[in-house]
Amino acid sequence: MALTLSRRATLLGLGTAAIAGRTRLALAAAPTDRRFIVILLRGALDGLNAVIPYGDPDLARLRAPLIPARDKMLDLGGFFAFHPALKNLHKLYQTGEVLPVHAIAGPYRTRSHFEAQDLLQTGVAETSIRSGWLNRLIVELHAQNNALNTAKTSLAVGMGMPLLLRGPARIGSYAPIGFAKPSPDLYHRIAALNATDPVFGPAIRTGLQTQKFDHTLLDRTADPHAKTYGFSGLAQAAGTLLAAADGPRIAAFQLEGWDTHVNQINLLTPPLAGLDAGIATLKSALGPAWRQTTILIVTEFGRTARINGTHGTDHGTATIAFLAGGTVAGGKVRTIWPGLKDRQLFQNRDLAPTADIRSLAKGAILAQFALPPAALERIFPNSTDAAPLTQLLRT
């Protein structure tokens, strides 16, 4: 039977198609038994809210409304604390399997999400290369093992291929049925974005009022067994594949939803909780392979130290990054803390960077795969100013 869509249902569908796919996963083969996972947080995570420097006396002066109650924070030893949503990461921190690296940034100083994400994923200071640094790592691993020409085709699971994995190493793609089904909150975001449009605004509002009817109609042709894949769902699939004896060894996730210009105290909790749950799922799905796994979690830049007029924060500079996994020498916060006094802020607005994301990535790669310095230079070109961090992983 033919299905007739109302105009309001069509508008809702177009809006959904434009912004669906908030969690993406790519998997790649590599000639190694050690696993390496990169999680890209798109939208700029506020590091000062994820790993809270409550011991800095200037924090409350700058952003008191964003600071969780002291008894809700998950303490990390007397100066820093995890956001209350990071309960699983806190447990892993206590067992030495999470290493937060604070006051870190890429070598660029742009505040454009799109430009910064490109630079983060290509691993360079300015736009000069179009392959991703994780793809270049795969090339080096195969070359080191004389296996580049016989490598299995790699697999990307999700919608689209992250720039991080684009390049000469072959990557296939697959999207599971039901992937990236949007949450009801996304429909409200669509309505807010189009509220002032004289045509789309009223149409979308009308569509939302009758959303249940339209979804019932649409679901008549849907697969009743289709799954909704958020981070935890894809983490379960990825962990199972990575744990297999002949499975992939490299994975990359893209998680969206970190751009908190307004109402940050409420909007940041769900994505942090989702990240936290996904890491726990990865550990469970990996099983014994967790002991050979290193996870790098990075975002394009941080957010302003001061709260803005809508109880959010704007695009900033330094932020937080994490290493997690059974290989990690964690249980401490790695940082040269720059301080939060006005004179200590970068451009009198941002947490100042004291570490380079390339140094963190290079240090993790070097410890995980024992690549020679020349290989690191090919993975991160023109990065001699970013020496690899040491003592990141267990010896």
C-alpha positions as CSV (number, residue, x, y, z in Angstrom):
1,M,0.0,0.0,0.0
2,A,1.4,3.4,-0.9
3,L,2.2,5.7,2.0
4,T,1.1,9.3,1.7
5,L,3.1,11.8,3.8
6,S,1.5,15.0,5.0
7,R,3.5,18.3,4.5
8,R,4.2,18.6,8.2
9,A,5.5,15.0,8.3
10,T,7.7,15.7,5.3
11,L,9.1,18.8,7.0
12,L,9.9,16.9,10.2
13,G,11.5,14.2,8.1
14,L,13.7,16.7,6.2
15,G,14.8,18.3,9.5
16,T,15.7,14.9,11.0
17,A,17.6,13.9,7.9
18,A,19.7,17.0,8.1
19,I,20.8,16.5,11.7
20,A,20.6,12.7,12.3
21,G,23.7,10.7,12.8
22,R,24.9,12.2,16.1
23,T,27.1,9.2,16.9
24,R,29.3,7.7,14.3
25,L,31.8,4.8,14.3
26,A,34.6,3.7,12.0
27,L,36.6,0.5,12.4
28,A,39.9,-0.4,10.7
29,A,42.1,-3.4,10.4
30,A,45.8,-3.3,11.5
31,P,48.5,-5.9,12.0
32,T,48.7,-5.8,15.8
33,D,47.0,-7.3,18.8
34,R,46.9,-3.9,20.6
35,R,43.7,-1.9,20.2
36,F,43.6,1.9,19.7
37,I,40.3,3.9,19.8
38,V,39.8,7.6,19.2
39,I,36.7,9.4,20.4
40,L,36.1,12.8,18.8
41,L,33.8,15.1,20.8
42,R,32.4,17.5,18.2
43,G,31.2,20.8,19.4
44,A,33.9,21.7,22.0
45,L,33.6,20.1,25.4
46,D,33.9,22.5,28.4
47,G,36.9,21.0,30.2
48,L,36.4,23.2,33.2
49,N,33.0,21.6,33.7
50,A,34.0,18.0,32.9
51,V,37.1,17.9,35.1
52,I,36.4,20.7,37.6
53,P,39.4,22.6,39.2
54,Y,37.4,23.3,42.3
55,G,40.7,24.0,44.2
56,D,41.4,27.1,42.1
57,P,40.0,30.0,44.0
58,D,39.1,31.9,40.8
59,L,36.8,29.2,39.5
60,A,33.7,30.4,41.5
61,R,34.4,34.0,40.6
62,L,34.3,33.2,36.9
63,R,31.4,30.7,36.7
64,A,29.7,30.0,40.0
65,P,26.3,29.1,38.4
66,L,28.0,26.2,36.4
67,I,29.7,24.5,39.3
68,P,28.0,21.4,40.7
69,A,27.5,21.2,44.5
70,R,30.7,20.1,46.2
71,D,29.1,16.9,47.6
72,K,28.0,15.9,44.1
73,M,31.4,16.2,42.5
74,L,33.5,13.0,42.1
75,D,36.8,14.0,43.7
76,L,40.1,13.2,42.1
77,G,42.4,13.9,45.0
78,G,41.9,17.4,46.4
79,F,42.0,19.9,43.6
80,F,40.1,18.4,40.6
81,A,36.9,16.5,40.5
82,F,34.9,14.8,37.8
83,H,31.5,16.1,36.8
84,P,28.8,14.0,38.6
85,A,27.7,12.4,35.3
86,L,31.1,10.7,35.0
87,K,30.6,7.9,37.5
88,N,32.1,5.1,35.4
89,L,35.1,7.1,34.5
90,H,35.6,7.9,38.1
91,K,35.6,4.2,38.9
92,L,38.2,3.6,36.2
93,Y,40.2,6.5,37.5
94,Q,40.3,4.9,40.9
95,T,41.7,1.7,39.4
96,G,44.3,3.6,37.4
97,E,42.6,3.1,34.0
98,V,41.8,6.8,33.2
99,L,44.3,9.6,32.8
100,P,42.7,13.1,32.4
101,V,45.1,15.6,30.7
102,H,44.0,19.2,31.5
103,A,44.7,22.6,29.9
104,I,45.4,21.0,26.5
105,A,44.7,22.3,23.0
106,G,45.6,21.7,19.4
107,P,48.3,23.8,17.8
108,Y,45.7,26.1,16.1
109,R,43.9,29.0,17.7
110,T,40.8,29.2,15.5
111,R,37.4,29.3,17.2
112,S,35.6,27.8,14.2
113,H,34.2,24.4,14.9
114,F,34.6,23.2,11.3
115,E,38.1,24.5,10.8
116,A,39.2,23.2,14.3
117,Q,37.7,19.8,13.7
118,D,39.5,19.5,10.4
119,L,42.8,20.5,12.0
120,L,42.2,18.1,14.9
121,Q,41.6,15.2,12.6
122,T,44.3,15.9,10.1
123,G,46.8,16.5,13.0
124,V,48.4,19.7,11.6
125,A,48.6,23.3,12.6
126,E,47.1,24.7,9.4
127,T,45.1,23.3,6.5
128,S,47.8,21.7,4.4
129,I,46.9,18.0,4.2
130,R,43.7,16.1,3.5
131,S,44.3,12.7,5.0
132,G,43.5,11.9,8.7
133,W,46.3,11.1,11.2
134,L,44.6,7.9,12.2
135,N,44.6,6.7,8.6
136,R,48.3,7.6,8.4
137,L,48.9,5.6,11.6
138,I,47.3,2.5,10.0
139,V,49.6,3.0,6.9
140,E,52.6,3.0,9.2
141,L,51.5,-0.1,11.1
142,H,51.1,-2.0,7.9
143,A,54.3,-0.7,6.5
144,Q,56.2,-1.7,9.7
145,N,54.8,-5.2,9.3
146,N,55.3,-5.3,5.5
147,A,51.5,-5.9,5.2
148,L,50.2,-2.7,3.5
149,N,49.4,-4.5,0.2
150,T,47.7,-7.5,1.8
151,A,45.7,-5.7,4.5
152,K,42.0,-6.5,4.8
153,T,39.6,-3.8,3.7
154,S,38.7,-1.8,6.8
155,L,35.2,-1.1,7.8
156,A,33.4,2.1,8.9
157,V,30.1,1.6,10.7
158,G,27.8,4.6,10.8
159,M,26.8,7.5,8.6
160,G,29.8,9.1,6.8
161,M,33.5,8.7,7.1
162,P,35.4,10.9,9.6
163,L,38.3,12.9,8.1
164,L,40.4,11.2,10.8
165,L,40.3,7.9,8.9
166,R,40.4,9.2,5.3
167,G,43.5,8.5,3.3
168,P,45.4,5.7,1.5
169,A,44.4,2.9,3.9
170,R,41.2,1.4,2.5
171,I,38.0,1.9,4.5
172,G,34.7,0.3,3.7
173,S,31.4,1.5,5.1
174,Y,28.2,0.0,6.6
175,A,25.2,1.6,8.4
176,P,23.0,-0.7,10.5
177,I,19.2,-0.7,10.2
178,G,17.7,1.9,12.6
179,F,21.0,3.7,13.0
180,A,20.9,7.3,14.4
181,K,17.1,7.4,15.0
182,P,16.7,10.9,16.6
183,S,15.5,11.5,20.1
184,P,12.3,13.5,20.7
185,D,14.5,16.4,21.9
186,L,15.9,16.9,18.4
187,Y,12.4,17.7,17.0
188,H,12.2,20.6,19.6
189,R,15.6,21.8,18.4
190,I,14.4,21.8,14.8
191,A,11.4,23.9,15.9
192,A,13.6,26.4,17.8
193,L,15.9,26.8,14.8
194,N,13.0,27.5,12.5
195,A,10.8,29.5,14.9
196,T,11.2,32.8,13.1
197,D,10.7,31.4,9.6
198,P,7.2,32.5,8.4
199,V,6.6,29.3,6.4
200,F,8.6,26.6,8.1
201,G,8.1,27.8,11.7
202,P,4.3,27.4,11.8
203,A,4.4,24.2,9.7
204,I,6.9,22.5,12.1
205,R,4.9,23.7,15.2
206,T,1.8,22.1,13.6
207,G,3.8,19.0,12.8
208,L,5.0,18.7,16.4
209,Q,1.5,19.0,17.7
210,T,0.5,16.0,15.7
211,Q,3.8,14.2,15.9
212,K,2.4,11.1,17.5
213,F,-0.1,10.5,14.6
214,D,2.6,11.0,12.0
215,H,5.0,8.7,13.7
216,T,2.4,6.0,14.1
217,L,1.7,6.3,10.4
218,L,5.3,6.2,9.4
219,D,6.1,3.3,11.8
220,R,3.6,1.0,10.0
221,T,6.4,0.3,7.4
222,A,9.2,0.3,9.9
223,D,11.1,-2.8,11.0
224,P,9.8,-3.6,14.5
225,H,13.1,-5.2,15.4
226,A,15.2,-2.2,14.3
227,K,17.6,-0.8,17.0
228,T,18.4,2.7,17.9
229,Y,22.2,3.2,17.9
230,G,23.5,5.8,20.3
231,F,27.1,5.7,21.6
232,S,26.5,2.7,23.9
233,G,24.9,0.7,21.1
234,L,27.8,1.3,18.7
235,A,30.3,0.8,21.6
236,Q,28.8,-2.6,22.2
237,A,29.1,-3.5,18.5
238,A,32.6,-2.0,18.2
239,G,33.9,-3.7,21.4
240,T,32.7,-7.1,20.2
241,L,34.4,-6.7,16.8
242,L,37.6,-5.3,18.3
243,A,37.7,-8.2,20.8
244,A,37.5,-10.9,18.1
245,A,40.8,-12.7,17.3
246,D,40.6,-11.7,13.6
247,G,38.7,-8.4,14.1
248,P,39.7,-4.8,13.5
249,R,42.2,-3.1,15.9
250,I,41.5,0.6,15.2
251,A,38.2,2.4,15.9
252,A,37.1,6.0,15.8
253,F,33.9,7.5,17.1
254,Q,32.3,10.9,16.6
255,L,30.0,12.1,19.3
256,E,28.1,15.3,18.8
257,G,26.2,17.6,21.2
258,W,29.0,19.4,23.1
259,D,28.3,23.0,22.0
260,T,26.8,24.5,25.2
261,H,26.2,28.2,24.5
262,V,23.0,28.3,26.6
263,N,21.8,26.5,29.8
264,Q,25.0,24.5,30.1
265,I,24.4,23.1,33.5
266,N,21.4,21.1,32.1
267,L,22.6,20.5,28.5
268,L,26.0,19.2,29.3
269,T,24.9,16.4,31.6
270,P,23.2,14.1,29.0
271,P,26.2,13.9,26.6
272,L,28.6,13.4,29.6
273,A,26.5,10.6,30.9
274,G,26.3,9.1,27.4
275,L,30.1,9.2,27.0
276,D,30.5,7.7,30.5
277,A,28.1,4.9,29.7
278,G,29.7,4.2,26.4
279,I,33.2,3.8,27.9
280,A,31.8,1.3,30.4
281,T,30.1,-0.6,27.5
282,L,33.4,-0.7,25.6
283,K,35.2,-2.2,28.5
284,S,32.5,-4.8,29.0
285,A,32.4,-5.7,25.3
286,L,36.1,-5.9,24.9
287,G,36.5,-8.3,27.8
288,P,40.1,-9.5,28.2
289,A,41.1,-7.3,25.2
290,W,40.6,-4.3,27.4
291,R,44.0,-4.9,28.9
292,Q,45.5,-4.2,25.4
293,T,43.3,-1.2,24.7
294,T,44.1,2.5,24.7
295,I,41.3,5.1,24.2
296,L,42.0,8.7,23.3
297,I,39.2,11.2,23.9
298,V,39.6,14.7,22.4
299,T,37.6,17.7,21.4
300,E,38.4,20.6,19.0
301,F,38.8,23.3,21.6
302,G,37.5,24.3,25.0
303,R,35.1,27.0,26.1
304,T,35.4,30.4,27.7
305,A,36.4,30.6,31.4
306,R,33.6,33.1,32.1
307,I,29.9,32.2,31.9
308,N,28.0,34.2,29.3
309,G,24.6,35.9,29.6
310,T,22.6,32.8,28.8
311,H,24.2,30.6,31.4
312,G,26.4,28.9,28.9
313,T,29.9,29.3,27.6
314,D,31.3,30.3,24.2
315,H,34.1,29.0,22.1
316,G,37.5,28.9,23.9
317,T,40.9,27.4,23.7
318,A,42.3,24.9,26.2
319,T,40.2,22.0,27.5
320,I,40.4,18.4,28.8
321,A,41.4,15.2,27.0
322,F,41.4,11.7,28.4
323,L,43.3,8.5,28.0
324,A,41.4,5.4,29.1
325,G,41.9,1.6,28.9
326,G,43.7,-1.3,30.4
327,T,47.1,0.0,29.1
328,V,46.8,3.4,30.7
329,A,48.9,4.6,33.6
330,G,46.1,6.7,35.1
331,G,44.7,7.5,38.5
332,K,46.1,11.1,38.4
333,V,45.4,14.3,36.5
334,R,48.2,15.2,34.1
335,T,48.6,19.0,33.8
336,I,50.7,22.1,34.2
337,W,47.9,24.1,35.6
338,P,48.0,27.7,34.3
339,G,45.5,29.2,36.8
340,L,42.3,31.2,36.3
341,K,43.2,34.7,37.3
342,D,42.4,37.3,34.6
343,R,46.1,37.8,33.8
344,Q,46.6,34.0,33.5
345,L,43.7,33.5,31.0
346,F,44.5,33.2,27.3
347,Q,43.5,36.5,25.7
348,N,41.8,37.3,29.0
349,R,38.9,34.9,28.3
350,D,40.1,31.2,28.0
351,L,41.9,28.5,30.0
352,A,45.4,28.8,28.7
353,P,47.0,25.8,26.9
354,T,50.0,24.2,28.5
355,A,49.9,20.9,26.5
356,D,49.5,20.0,22.8
357,I,47.0,17.4,21.7
358,R,49.6,16.1,19.2
359,S,52.0,15.5,22.1
360,L,49.4,13.4,23.8
361,A,48.5,11.4,20.7
362,K,52.1,10.9,19.8
363,G,53.0,9.7,23.2
364,A,50.1,7.3,23.3
365,I,50.9,5.9,19.8
366,L,54.6,5.6,20.7
367,A,53.9,3.7,23.9
368,Q,51.1,1.5,22.3
369,F,52.9,0.5,19.1
370,A,56.6,1.3,19.5
371,L,56.8,3.1,16.2
372,P,60.1,4.8,15.2
373,P,60.4,8.6,15.4
374,A,60.3,8.9,11.6
375,A,56.9,7.2,11.5
376,L,55.5,9.7,14.1
377,E,56.8,12.6,12.0
378,R,54.9,11.1,9.0
379,I,51.7,10.7,11.0
380,F,52.0,14.3,12.4
381,P,53.9,16.3,9.8
382,N,55.8,19.4,10.9
383,S,55.3,18.7,14.6
384,T,58.8,18.7,16.0
385,D,57.6,21.4,18.4
386,A,55.2,18.9,20.0
387,A,57.4,16.2,21.7
388,P,55.6,13.0,22.7
389,L,54.4,13.0,26.3
390,T,55.9,10.1,28.3
391,Q,54.7,7.8,31.0
392,L,51.2,7.7,29.6
393,L,50.9,3.9,29.5
394,R,51.9,1.1,31.8
395,T,55.3,-0.4,31.0
